[in-house]
Amino acid sequence: MTVLPAVARHLTAAGTRVYTVPLRAFPHFQANAFLVVQGELAAPSYAALVDMGSAHEDSLSDLQVGLAHLRSEYGEAWSWDTLNRLIVTHPHPDHVGGLPAVRALTPAPVAAHIWAVPALEQPESRGAAWQVQVEGHLRWAGIPTESSYAERLRRRAHHLMLPSPVAVQTPLQDGDVLDGVFQVIHTPGHDGAQVCLRVDDLLLSADHLLPHNSPPLMPERSQRGAGLGNYLASLDRIEALDGVEVALGGHGGPMSDWRERIRDLRARYGDKLAAVQAAAQQPVTIHDLLLMLYPDLRPVQAILLLDQTAALAKYLGQTGGLKETQRADGAALFQTQS
């Protein structure tokens, strides 16, 4: 049985209480939800739930148990009836799949980046668009149409971000101040519609900045705002923030050394880019690169590393590190510039 970390409380310089609620988004995969509260313990003046886990039954159960713990352990008198806001950091199933179930418990209005609205309000239409795009993506990446990779990508295209539509009452944009509490920072890269949220001297960094992992990336051609170039630019924007003492990511624990984490991520991506350039001495497809870079690839890693390889190669093609040409069958070919 998975043992979750304990619910943790963080107090900002201005007295806002931010609770990290770990949950099992999927079996053997954890994520964080956050309850942000202002006012007296016995009578909060404001409470917002940031992210709400997946549609998996364990996820909702863990969320309910964790939030109940805030009442019993900390005396936090929040309730579903008086919750002021639901906030989506980005429309991925481990963070937003539980939104329909949570929305049924509370009248709190939903806020998400304006680019996320179609995925939340029309998940079936979003899924249908992915299904149309997948065959073109297979050709571009040079993936054999009958391979296991092609089968997994087609299967993924049929997965919905959330099981039923939910209306978004407050579309967010970069620079907004939501409810007088959250500074909204648009951080595309991992997802084009991702936002980080600053609360006083604390940053809710979503999946943009994580304590142990670099977030999965897709090439920008797959999604508006995706890709390594957008991700690195968003890291620059976060690093420029003054007065942030701690960052809380969508997975894992707190980061008091979050600037050092940014430096580590830049170095890590530098190494990955160098490896792609070294592998592309002759014209190669994304599929070729994947097999060259990861000869011992495990199936569970395959699709995420395929996405990452495409993002790295596309970034190098855009920045001059690789030359991108096209094969007769439509596959992109990448080669180190002479």
C-alpha positions, 0 to 999 in steps of 0.5 A: 500500500502506498504511504502518502506524505503527511499534510503540511502547512506553510505560513506566508510572511503575510499570514496566509496558510497554504496546506499541501495535500498529497494524494494518489493521482494514479496507482504508484503516482503521487500529486499535490493539491493545495488549500490556501486559506486566509482569516481566522481559523474558526471563520476563514475569510477566504479559501481556495483549492488549487488542483484537485487530483485525478478522476481515480477513486483513490485520488478523490478519497485521499483529497477528502481525507487530507482536507478533513485532516485540516479540520481535525489537526489544525482546526481549519474551519473551511467547508465545501459550501463556503469554499471561494475558489477552485483553481486549475494550474494546468489541464493534465489528468493528474491535476484536473481529472478530479475537477468534475467530482469536486465541482459537484461538492461546491459552488466555488467558481473555477479559474484556469488560464484562458488557453485551458478553457476549451480542454475543461469545457469541451474535453471530448472535442479536445480529445477528438482533435488529438485523435486527428493530429496523431497520424500526422505526428507519427509521420513527422516523427518517423514512427512505424505505423504498426509499432508499439509506439504508434499504438500507445500514442493512438491510445493516449490520444483517446484519453480525456483530460477530465471525464466530463465538462466543467465551466470556467467562470474566470479565465486567467491571463499572465499578470492577473491578480486573482481574488486579491490573493494570487499573482498569476504567472503564465509559465508555458512549456510543460503545458501551454496553459500552465500557470504558477501562482504567487502568494506573498513570499510563496510560489505554487510552481505547478509542474513547471518547477519540481524538486526531483524531476524535470517535467515532461515536454512535448514539441511546440508543434504538438500544442500551443505554448509547449516545447523546450524554448517556452519552458526555458523562457518560463524558467527565466521569468520565475527566476526573476521573481524577488522575495520568494522564499519557498516553492511548492510544486505539483509533485514532491516536497517544498523547495527552499533552494528553488533557484539552485533547482532552476540552475540544475534544470538548465544544466540538465537540459544542456546535457540532453541537448548535447547528447541529441547533437552527438547522436545526429551526425547523420540525418535521423528521425525522432524515432531513430534518435529515441532508440539511439539515446535510450537503447535499454528503453523500458515500455513505461518510459517510452512515450514520455521519452519520445515526447522529450526527444521530439521537444529537444530535436525541435528546439535544436532545429529552431535555434540552429543546433540541428538542421531539419529537413523532410524525407519523402514520406513526410518524416522530419530528419535532423542532423548536426550542422556542419 
